[in-house]
Amino acid sequence: MSTPPICPRCGQDRLHPYRFKSDGAKFSLCTECDSLWWPETGTDIANALFLDDVVAAKLGEEGNPWTTRVWADVIEPLPADG
C-alpha cells in the first residue's frame, strides 16, 4: 500500500480518498484545508476545489452547506486502495 501524497495546497495533511454518498463520485480530500480534487483532474494546486463549494453545488444550495448536516451525512472515506 502506498502512502498518499501530501496536500499540495496546504502541505499539512495527506490526500485521502472519499466519495459522495448520493452518487458514489470519488475524490481526493485534504481534511486539514478541505481541498478537493476529482480523479480526472490531477492534484495540481490549480485544480483544487473547496469541499464546501462542491457540496453546496451538489446539493443545489448557496453558502455554507454544513448548517444542518455534518460530513458523514454527505461524504464517506474510502479505503486507501479505494
Phi and psi restraints in degrees (range 20) as a CNS / XPLOR table:
assign (resid 1 and name C) (resid 2 and name N)
       (resid 2 and name CA) (resid 2 and name C) 1.0 -88.8 20.0 2
assign (resid 2 and name N) (resid 2 and name CA)
       (resid 2 and name C) (resid 3 and name N) 1.0 154.6 20.0 2
assign (resid 2 and name C) (resid 3 and name N)
       (resid 3 and name CA) (resid 3 and name C) 1.0 -79.5 20.0 2
assign (resid 3 and name N) (resid 3 and name CA)
       (resid 3 and name C) (resid 4 and name N) 1.0 129.4 20.0 2
assign (resid 3 and name C) (resid 4 and name N)
       (resid 4 and name CA) (resid 4 and name C) 1.0 -61.1 20.0 2
assign (resid 4 and name N) (resid 4 and name CA)
       (resid 4 and name C) (resid 5 and name N) 1.0 150.8 20.0 2
assign (resid 4 and name C) (resid 5 and name N)
       (resid 5 and name CA) (resid 5 and name C) 1.0 -69.6 20.0 2
assign (resid 5 and name N) (resid 5 and name CA)
       (resid 5 and name C) (resid 6 and name N) 1.0 156.1 20.0 2
assign (resid 5 and name C) (resid 6 and name N)
       (resid 6 and name CA) (resid 6 and name C) 1.0 -72.0 20.0 2
assign (resid 6 and name N) (resid 6 and name CA)
       (resid 6 and name C) (resid 7 and name N) 1.0 144.3 20.0 2
assign (resid 6 and name C) (resid 7 and name N)
       (resid 7 and name CA) (resid 7 and name C) 1.0 -59.9 20.0 2
assign (resid 7 and name N) (resid 7 and name CA)
       (resid 7 and name C) (resid 8 and name N) 1.0 124.2 20.0 2
assign (resid 7 and name C) (resid 8 and name N)
       (resid 8 and name CA) (resid 8 and name C) 1.0 -73.0 20.0 2
assign (resid 8 and name N) (resid 8 and name CA)
       (resid 8 and name C) (resid 9 and name N) 1.0 -17.1 20.0 2
assign (resid 8 and name C) (resid 9 and name N)
       (resid 9 and name CA) (resid 9 and name C) 1.0 -82.2 20.0 2
assign (resid 9 and name N) (resid 9 and name CA)
       (resid 9 and name C) (resid 10 and name N) 1.0 -48.5 20.0 2
assign (resid 9 and name C) (resid 10 and name N)
       (resid 10 and name CA) (resid 10 and name C) 1.0 -110.5 20.0 2
assign (resid 10 and name N) (resid 10 and name CA)
       (resid 10 and name C) (resid 11 and name N) 1.0 -23.8 20.0 2
assign (resid 10 and name C) (resid 11 and name N)
       (resid 11 and name CA) (resid 11 and name C) 1.0 68.9 20.0 2
assign (resid 11 and name N) (resid 11 and name CA)
       (resid 11 and name C) (resid 12 and name N) 1.0 13.4 20.0 2
assign (resid 11 and name C) (resid 12 and name N)
       (resid 12 and name CA) (resid 12 and name C) 1.0 -102.9 20.0 2
assign (resid 12 and name N) (resid 12 and name CA)
       (resid 12 and name C) (resid 13 and name N) 1.0 -20.1 20.0 2
assign (resid 12 and name C) (resid 13 and name N)
       (resid 13 and name CA) (resid 13 and name C) 1.0 -145.3 20.0 2
assign (resid 13 and name N) (resid 13 and name CA)
       (resid 13 and name C) (resid 14 and name N) 1.0 172.5 20.0 2
assign (resid 13 and name C) (resid 14 and name N)
       (resid 14 and name CA) (resid 14 and name C) 1.0 -93.1 20.0 2
assign (resid 14 and name N) (resid 14 and name CA)
       (resid 14 and name C) (resid 15 and name N) 1.0 159.7 20.0 2
assign (resid 14 and name C) (resid 15 and name N)
       (resid 15 and name CA) (resid 15 and name C) 1.0 -82.2 20.0 2
assign (resid 15 and name N) (resid 15 and name CA)
       (resid 15 and name C) (resid 16 and name N) 1.0 130.2 20.0 2
assign (resid 15 and name C) (resid 16 and name N)
       (resid 16 and name CA) (resid 16 and name C) 1.0 -115.6 20.0 2
assign (resid 16 and name N) (resid 16 and name CA)
       (resid 16 and name C) (resid 17 and name N) 1.0 142.7 20.0 2
assign (resid 16 and name C) (resid 17 and name N)
       (resid 17 and name CA) (resid 17 and name C) 1.0 -77.8 20.0 2
assign (resid 17 and name N) (resid 17 and name CA)
       (resid 17 and name C) (resid 18 and name N) 1.0 132.8 20.0 2
assign (resid 17 and name C) (resid 18 and name N)
       (resid 18 and name CA) (resid 18 and name C) 1.0 -136.8 20.0 2
assign (resid 18 and name N) (resid 18 and name CA)
       (resid 18 and name C) (resid 19 and name N) 1.0 170.2 20.0 2
assign (resid 18 and name C) (resid 19 and name N)
       (resid 19 and name CA) (resid 19 and name C) 1.0 -147.6 20.0 2
assign (resid 19 and name N) (resid 19 and name CA)
       (resid 19 and name C) (resid 20 and name N) 1.0 156.0 20.0 2
assign (resid 19 and name C) (resid 20 and name N)
       (resid 20 and name CA) (resid 20 and name C) 1.0 -80.6 20.0 2
assign (resid 20 and name N) (resid 20 and name CA)
       (resid 20 and name C) (resid 21 and name N) 1.0 134.3 20.0 2
assign (resid 20 and name C) (resid 21 and name N)
       (resid 21 and name CA) (resid 21 and name C) 1.0 -65.8 20.0 2
assign (resid 21 and name N) (resid 21 and name CA)
       (resid 21 and name C) (resid 22 and name N) 1.0 -34.4 20.0 2
assign (resid 21 and name C) (resid 22 and name N)
       (resid 22 and name CA) (resid 22 and name C) 1.0 -67.4 20.0 2
assign (resid 22 and name N) (resid 22 and name CA)
       (resid 22 and name C) (resid 23 and name N) 1.0 -40.0 20.0 2
assign (resid 22 and name C) (resid 23 and name N)
       (resid 23 and name CA) (resid 23 and name C) 1.0 -132.1 20.0 2
assign (resid 23 and name N) (resid 23 and name CA)
       (resid 23 and name C) (resid 24 and name N) 1.0 1.5 20.0 2
assign (resid 23 and name C) (resid 24 and name N)
       (resid 24 and name CA) (resid 24 and name C) 1.0 76.0 20.0 2
assign (resid 24 and name N) (resid 24 and name CA)
       (resid 24 and name C) (resid 25 and name N) 1.0 6.3 20.0 2
assign (resid 24 and name C) (resid 25 and name N)
       (resid 25 and name CA) (resid 25 and name C) 1.0 -61.8 20.0 2
assign (resid 25 and name N) (resid 25 and name CA)
       (resid 25 and name C) (resid 26 and name N) 1.0 125.8 20.0 2
assign (resid 25 and name C) (resid 26 and name N)
       (resid 26 and name CA) (resid 26 and name C) 1.0 -91.7 20.0 2
assign (resid 26 and name N) (resid 26 and name CA)
       (resid 26 and name C) (resid 27 and name N) 1.0 150.5 20.0 2
assign (resid 26 and name C) (resid 27 and name N)
       (resid 27 and name CA) (resid 27 and name C) 1.0 -158.2 20.0 2
assign (resid 27 and name N) (resid 27 and name CA)
       (resid 27 and name C) (resid 28 and name N) 1.0 166.1 20.0 2
assign (resid 27 and name C) (resid 28 and name N)
       (resid 28 and name CA) (resid 28 and name C) 1.0 -102.9 20.0 2
assign (resid 28 and name N) (resid 28 and name CA)
       (resid 28 and name C) (resid 29 and name N) 1.0 140.3 20.0 2
assign (resid 28 and name C) (resid 29 and name N)
       (resid 29 and name CA) (resid 29 and name C) 1.0 -135.5 20.0 2
assign (resid 29 and name N) (resid 29 and name CA)
       (resid 29 and name C) (resid 30 and name N) 1.0 135.9 20.0 2
assign (resid 29 and name C) (resid 30 and name N)
       (resid 30 and name CA) (resid 30 and name C) 1.0 -94.0 20.0 2
assign (resid 30 and name N) (resid 30 and name CA)
       (resid 30 and name C) (resid 31 and name N) 1.0 115.1 20.0 2
assign (resid 30 and name C) (resid 31 and name N)
       (resid 31 and name CA) (resid 31 and name C) 1.0 -78.8 20.0 2
assign (resid 31 and name N) (resid 31 and name CA)
       (resid 31 and name C) (resid 32 and name N) 1.0 -4.0 20.0 2
assign (resid 31 and name C) (resid 32 and name N)
       (resid 32 and name CA) (resid 32 and name C) 1.0 -83.6 20.0 2
assign (resid 32 and name N) (resid 32 and name CA)
       (resid 32 and name C) (resid 33 and name N) 1.0 -49.7 20.0 2
assign (resid 32 and name C) (resid 33 and name N)
       (resid 33 and name CA) (resid 33 and name C) 1.0 -110.9 20.0 2
assign (resid 33 and name N) (resid 33 and name CA)
       (resid 33 and name C) (resid 34 and name N) 1.0 1.8 20.0 2
assign (resid 33 and name C) (resid 34 and name N)
       (resid 34 and name CA) (resid 34 and name C) 1.0 62.4 20.0 2
assign (resid 34 and name N) (resid 34 and name CA)
       (resid 34 and name C) (resid 35 and name N) 1.0 28.8 20.0 2
assign (resid 34 and name C) (resid 35 and name N)
       (resid 35 and name CA) (resid 35 and name C) 1.0 -83.0 20.0 2
assign (resid 35 and name N) (resid 35 and name CA)
       (resid 35 and name C) (resid 36 and name N) 1.0 141.9 20.0 2
assign (resid 35 and name C) (resid 36 and name N)
       (resid 36 and name CA) (resid 36 and name C) 1.0 -126.6 20.0 2
assign (resid 36 and name N) (resid 36 and name CA)
       (resid 36 and name C) (resid 37 and name N) 1.0 141.9 20.0 2
assign (resid 36 and name C) (resid 37 and name N)
       (resid 37 and name CA) (resid 37 and name C) 1.0 -132.3 20.0 2
assign (resid 37 and name N) (resid 37 and name CA)
       (resid 37 and name C) (resid 38 and name N) 1.0 134.9 20.0 2
assign (resid 37 and name C) (resid 38 and name N)
       (resid 38 and name CA) (resid 38 and name C) 1.0 -79.0 20.0 2
assign (resid 38 and name N) (resid 38 and name CA)
       (resid 38 and name C) (resid 39 and name N) 1.0 148.2 20.0 2
assign (resid 38 and name C) (resid 39 and name N)
       (resid 39 and name CA) (resid 39 and name C) 1.0 -57.5 20.0 2
assign (resid 39 and name N) (resid 39 and name CA)
       (resid 39 and name C) (resid 40 and name N) 1.0 -35.1 20.0 2
assign (resid 39 and name C) (resid 40 and name N)
       (resid 40 and name CA) (resid 40 and name C) 1.0 -79.4 20.0 2
assign (resid 40 and name N) (resid 40 and name CA)
       (resid 40 and name C) (resid 41 and name N) 1.0 -8.4 20.0 2
assign (resid 40 and name C) (resid 41 and name N)
       (resid 41 and name CA) (resid 41 and name C) 1.0 -98.1 20.0 2
assign (resid 41 and name N) (resid 41 and name CA)
       (resid 41 and name C) (resid 42 and name N) 1.0 -15.6 20.0 2
assign (resid 41 and name C) (resid 42 and name N)
       (resid 42 and name CA) (resid 42 and name C) 1.0 78.2 20.0 2
assign (resid 42 and name N) (resid 42 and name CA)
       (resid 42 and name C) (resid 43 and name N) 1.0 175.4 20.0 2
assign (resid 42 and name C) (resid 43 and name N)
       (resid 43 and name CA) (resid 43 and name C) 1.0 -111.9 20.0 2
assign (resid 43 and name N) (resid 43 and name CA)
       (resid 43 and name C) (resid 44 and name N) 1.0 33.7 20.0 2
assign (resid 43 and name C) (resid 44 and name N)
       (resid 44 and name CA) (resid 44 and name C) 1.0 -69.4 20.0 2
assign (resid 44 and name N) (resid 44 and name CA)
       (resid 44 and name C) (resid 45 and name N) 1.0 149.7 20.0 2
assign (resid 44 and name C) (resid 45 and name N)
       (resid 45 and name CA) (resid 45 and name C) 1.0 -56.1 20.0 2
assign (resid 45 and name N) (resid 45 and name CA)
       (resid 45 and name C) (resid 46 and name N) 1.0 -37.5 20.0 2
assign (resid 45 and name C) (resid 46 and name N)
       (resid 46 and name CA) (resid 46 and name C) 1.0 -63.1 20.0 2
assign (resid 46 and name N) (resid 46 and name CA)
       (resid 46 and name C) (resid 47 and name N) 1.0 -21.4 20.0 2
assign (resid 46 and name C) (resid 47 and name N)
       (resid 47 and name CA) (resid 47 and name C) 1.0 -95.5 20.0 2
assign (resid 47 and name N) (resid 47 and name CA)
       (resid 47 and name C) (resid 48 and name N) 1.0 -0.7 20.0 2
assign (resid 47 and name C) (resid 48 and name N)
       (resid 48 and name CA) (resid 48 and name C) 1.0 -71.2 20.0 2
assign (resid 48 and name N) (resid 48 and name CA)
       (resid 48 and name C) (resid 49 and name N) 1.0 141.3 20.0 2
assign (resid 48 and name C) (resid 49 and name N)
       (resid 49 and name CA) (resid 49 and name C) 1.0 -121.3 20.0 2
assign (resid 49 and name N) (resid 49 and name CA)
       (resid 49 and name C) (resid 50 and name N) 1.0 165.5 20.0 2
assign (resid 49 and name C) (resid 50 and name N)
       (resid 50 and name CA) (resid 50 and name C) 1.0 -100.9 20.0 2
assign (resid 50 and name N) (resid 50 and name CA)
       (resid 50 and name C) (resid 51 and name N) 1.0 135.1 20.0 2
assign (resid 50 and name C) (resid 51 and name N)
       (resid 51 and name CA) (resid 51 and name C) 1.0 -51.4 20.0 2
assign (resid 51 and name N) (resid 51 and name CA)
       (resid 51 and name C) (resid 52 and name N) 1.0 -45.6 20.0 2
assign (resid 51 and name C) (resid 52 and name N)
       (resid 52 and name CA) (resid 52 and name C) 1.0 -56.7 20.0 2
assign (resid 52 and name N) (resid 52 and name CA)
       (resid 52 and name C) (resid 53 and name N) 1.0 -42.4 20.0 2
assign (resid 52 and name C) (resid 53 and name N)
       (resid 53 and name CA) (resid 53 and name C) 1.0 -66.0 20.0 2
assign (resid 53 and name N) (resid 53 and name CA)
       (resid 53 and name C) (resid 54 and name N) 1.0 -42.1 20.0 2
assign (resid 53 and name C) (resid 54 and name N)
       (resid 54 and name CA) (resid 54 and name C) 1.0 -68.5 20.0 2
assign (resid 54 and name N) (resid 54 and name CA)
       (resid 54 and name C) (resid 55 and name N) 1.0 -43.0 20.0 2
assign (resid 54 and name C) (resid 55 and name N)
       (resid 55 and name CA) (resid 55 and name C) 1.0 -64.2 20.0 2
assign (resid 55 and name N) (resid 55 and name CA)
       (resid 55 and name C) (resid 56 and name N) 1.0 -45.2 20.0 2
assign (resid 55 and name C) (resid 56 and name N)
       (resid 56 and name CA) (resid 56 and name C) 1.0 -58.8 20.0 2
assign (resid 56 and name N) (resid 56 and name CA)
       (resid 56 and name C) (resid 57 and name N) 1.0 -43.7 20.0 2
assign (resid 56 and name C) (resid 57 and name N)
       (resid 57 and name CA) (resid 57 and name C) 1.0 -64.3 20.0 2
assign (resid 57 and name N) (resid 57 and name CA)
       (resid 57 and name C) (resid 58 and name N) 1.0 -43.2 20.0 2
assign (resid 57 and name C) (resid 58 and name N)
       (resid 58 and name CA) (resid 58 and name C) 1.0 -62.7 20.0 2
assign (resid 58 and name N) (resid 58 and name CA)
       (resid 58 and name C) (resid 59 and name N) 1.0 -34.2 20.0 2
assign (resid 58 and name C) (resid 59 and name N)
       (resid 59 and name CA) (resid 59 and name C) 1.0 -89.5 20.0 2
assign (resid 59 and name N) (resid 59 and name CA)
       (resid 59 and name C) (resid 60 and name N) 1.0 -3.5 20.0 2
assign (resid 59 and name C) (resid 60 and name N)
       (resid 60 and name CA) (resid 60 and name C) 1.0 70.7 20.0 2
assign (resid 60 and name N) (resid 60 and name CA)
       (resid 60 and name C) (resid 61 and name N) 1.0 33.1 20.0 2
assign (resid 60 and name C) (resid 61 and name N)
       (resid 61 and name CA) (resid 61 and name C) 1.0 -117.8 20.0 2
assign (resid 61 and name N) (resid 61 and name CA)
       (resid 61 and name C) (resid 62 and name N) 1.0 165.6 20.0 2
assign (resid 61 and name C) (resid 62 and name N)
       (resid 62 and name CA) (resid 62 and name C) 1.0 -115.9 20.0 2
assign (resid 62 and name N) (resid 62 and name CA)
       (resid 62 and name C) (resid 63 and name N) 1.0 149.3 20.0 2
assign (resid 62 and name C) (resid 63 and name N)
       (resid 63 and name CA) (resid 63 and name C) 1.0 82.7 20.0 2
assign (resid 63 and name N) (resid 63 and name CA)
       (resid 63 and name C) (resid 64 and name N) 1.0 -154.9 20.0 2
assign (resid 63 and name C) (resid 64 and name N)
       (resid 64 and name CA) (resid 64 and name C) 1.0 -72.9 20.0 2
assign (resid 64 and name N) (resid 64 and name CA)
       (resid 64 and name C) (resid 65 and name N) 1.0 115.2 20.0 2
assign (resid 64 and name C) (resid 65 and name N)
       (resid 65 and name CA) (resid 65 and name C) 1.0 -81.5 20.0 2
assign (resid 65 and name N) (resid 65 and name CA)
       (resid 65 and name C) (resid 66 and name N) 1.0 -1.4 20.0 2
assign (resid 65 and name C) (resid 66 and name N)
       (resid 66 and name CA) (resid 66 and name C) 1.0 -100.7 20.0 2
assign (resid 66 and name N) (resid 66 and name CA)
       (resid 66 and name C) (resid 67 and name N) 1.0 13.8 20.0 2
assign (resid 66 and name C) (resid 67 and name N)
       (resid 67 and name CA) (resid 67 and name C) 1.0 -70.7 20.0 2
assign (resid 67 and name N) (resid 67 and name CA)
       (resid 67 and name C) (resid 68 and name N) 1.0 -29.5 20.0 2
assign (resid 67 and name C) (resid 68 and name N)
       (resid 68 and name CA) (resid 68 and name C) 1.0 -123.6 20.0 2
assign (resid 68 and name N) (resid 68 and name CA)
       (resid 68 and name C) (resid 69 and name N) 1.0 10.6 20.0 2
assign (resid 68 and name C) (resid 69 and name N)
       (resid 69 and name CA) (resid 69 and name C) 1.0 -149.1 20.0 2
assign (resid 69 and name N) (resid 69 and name CA)
       (resid 69 and name C) (resid 70 and name N) 1.0 166.9 20.0 2
assign (resid 69 and name C) (resid 70 and name N)
       (resid 70 and name CA) (resid 70 and name C) 1.0 -120.4 20.0 2
assign (resid 70 and name N) (resid 70 and name CA)
       (resid 70 and name C) (resid 71 and name N) 1.0 168.3 20.0 2
assign (resid 70 and name C) (resid 71 and name N)
       (resid 71 and name CA) (resid 71 and name C) 1.0 -50.8 20.0 2
assign (resid 71 and name N) (resid 71 and name CA)
       (resid 71 and name C) (resid 72 and name N) 1.0 -43.9 20.0 2
assign (resid 71 and name C) (resid 72 and name N)
       (resid 72 and name CA) (resid 72 and name C) 1.0 -61.8 20.0 2
assign (resid 72 and name N) (resid 72 and name CA)
       (resid 72 and name C) (resid 73 and name N) 1.0 -18.3 20.0 2
assign (resid 72 and name C) (resid 73 and name N)
       (resid 73 and name CA) (resid 73 and name C) 1.0 -74.0 20.0 2
assign (resid 73 and name N) (resid 73 and name CA)
       (resid 73 and name C) (resid 74 and name N) 1.0 -25.7 20.0 2
assign (resid 73 and name C) (resid 74 and name N)
       (resid 74 and name CA) (resid 74 and name C) 1.0 -118.6 20.0 2
assign (resid 74 and name N) (resid 74 and name CA)
       (resid 74 and name C) (resid 75 and name N) 1.0 -39.6 20.0 2
assign (resid 74 and name C) (resid 75 and name N)
       (resid 75 and name CA) (resid 75 and name C) 1.0 -128.4 20.0 2
assign (resid 75 and name N) (resid 75 and name CA)
       (resid 75 and name C) (resid 76 and name N) 1.0 161.2 20.0 2
assign (resid 75 and name C) (resid 76 and name N)
       (resid 76 and name CA) (resid 76 and name C) 1.0 -144.8 20.0 2
assign (resid 76 and name N) (resid 76 and name CA)
       (resid 76 and name C) (resid 77 and name N) 1.0 146.0 20.0 2
assign (resid 76 and name C) (resid 77 and name N)
       (resid 77 and name CA) (resid 77 and name C) 1.0 -71.1 20.0 2
assign (resid 77 and name N) (resid 77 and name CA)
       (resid 77 and name C) (resid 78 and name N) 1.0 151.4 20.0 2
assign (resid 77 and name C) (resid 78 and name N)
       (resid 78 and name CA) (resid 78 and name C) 1.0 -108.4 20.0 2
assign (resid 78 and name N) (resid 78 and name CA)
       (resid 78 and name C) (resid 79 and name N) 1.0 157.5 20.0 2
assign (resid 78 and name C) (resid 79 and name N)
       (resid 79 and name CA) (resid 79 and name C) 1.0 -59.6 20.0 2
assign (resid 79 and name N) (resid 79 and name CA)
       (resid 79 and name C) (resid 80 and name N) 1.0 154.6 20.0 2
assign (resid 79 and name C) (resid 80 and name N)
       (resid 80 and name CA) (resid 80 and name C) 1.0 -55.2 20.0 2
assign (resid 80 and name N) (resid 80 and name CA)
       (resid 80 and name C) (resid 81 and name N) 1.0 -27.8 20.0 2
assign (resid 80 and name C) (resid 81 and name N)
       (resid 81 and name CA) (resid 81 and name C) 1.0 -93.3 20.0 2
assign (resid 81 and name N) (resid 81 and name CA)
       (resid 81 and name C) (resid 82 and name N) 1.0 8.7 20.0 2
